[in-house]
Amino acid sequence: EPEVTQTPSHQVTQMGQEVILRCVPISNHLYFYWYRQILGQKVEFLVSFYNNEISEKSEIFDDQFSVERPDGSNFTLKIRSTKLEDSAMYFCATATIRLGQVNHEQYFGPGTRLTVT
Amino acid sequence: DAKTTQPTSMDCAEGRAANLPCNHSTISGNEYVYWYRQIHSQGPQYIIHGLKNNETNEMASLIITEDRKSSTLILPHATLRDTAVYYCIVRSPWRSSASKIIFGSGTRLSIRP
């Protein structure tokens, strides 16, 4: 079964540094998402992306965050200047679209654990 | 998206059916009921969804009441690998509206040997 993959599995960075988290979506999927989960807390939506633009973003997704699909395959989340509170698991998810409807099932990757020190 | 209410935790003996309830009394006509689960430290995993009819797949069954205000996820023969947090989610899948998933706290299901 096709899978969403994410790299790296664990990233440790110092506060103020930039990080880029990478996701390889399932090949025919066109809708992409980033979610995060702070340890012990709920999974939170960050942003959705379709047709090379952001469809929706949450309040968490401020100017420090950006997403892009630079080469038509990878989908990246960049945090420009990391803060301690950015430490979390970051999950990429993808979905197909059929007849104008985002497919019911979102496929999640295994996540990247980001630790900001 | 409509709000859902689930028990914080449940347990079930291995080999027995696990029945996880969910209340969604404010569900609207075009919203589906979805179930996802998250095994410790892994990404959430889709289980099943339904609109108004009962649904079954290789993982589980979904029973939705006639008024659609509540539903039950059934894992027919629970195994230790089913230990996870189970999320009941109500949302509309239409692209014109938010397709994001809003996760609640879910039900922590523990399967005991």
Boltz contact constraints between the chains, C-beta under 6 A:
constraints:
  - contact:
      token1: [A, 42]
      token2: [B, 103]
      max_distance: 6.0
  - contact:
      token1: [A, 43]
      token2: [B, 103]
      max_distance: 6.0
  - contact:
      token1: [A, 45]
      token2: [B, 100]
      max_distance: 6.0
  - contact:
      token1: [A, 48]
      token2: [B, 100]
      max_distance: 6.0
  - contact:
      token1: [A, 56]
      token2: [B, 98]
      max_distance: 6.0
  - contact:
      token1: [A, 91]
      token2: [B, 43]
      max_distance: 6.0
  - contact:
      token1: [A, 100]
      token2: [B, 95]
      max_distance: 6.0
  - contact:
      token1: [A, 101]
      token2: [B, 93]
      max_distance: 6.0
  - contact:
      token1: [A, 101]
      token2: [B, 94]
      max_distance: 6.0
  - contact:
      token1: [A, 102]
      token2: [B, 93]
      max_distance: 6.0
  - contact:
      token1: [A, 102]
      token2: [B, 95]
      max_distance: 6.0
  - contact:
      token1: [A, 102]
      token2: [B, 99]
      max_distance: 6.0
  - contact:
      token1: [A, 104]
      token2: [B, 49]
      max_distance: 6.0
  - contact:
      token1: [A, 104]
      token2: [B, 93]
      max_distance: 6.0
  - contact:
      token1: [A, 105]
      token2: [B, 46]
      max_distance: 6.0
  - contact:
      token1: [A, 108]
      token2: [B, 43]
      max_distance: 6.0
  - contact:
      token1: [A, 108]
      token2: [B, 44]
      max_distance: 6.0
  - contact:
      token1: [A, 109]
      token2: [B, 43]
      max_distance: 6.0
  - contact:
      token1: [A, 110]
      token2: [B, 43]
      max_distance: 6.0
  - contact:
      token1: [A, 111]
      token2: [B, 43]
      max_distance: 6.0
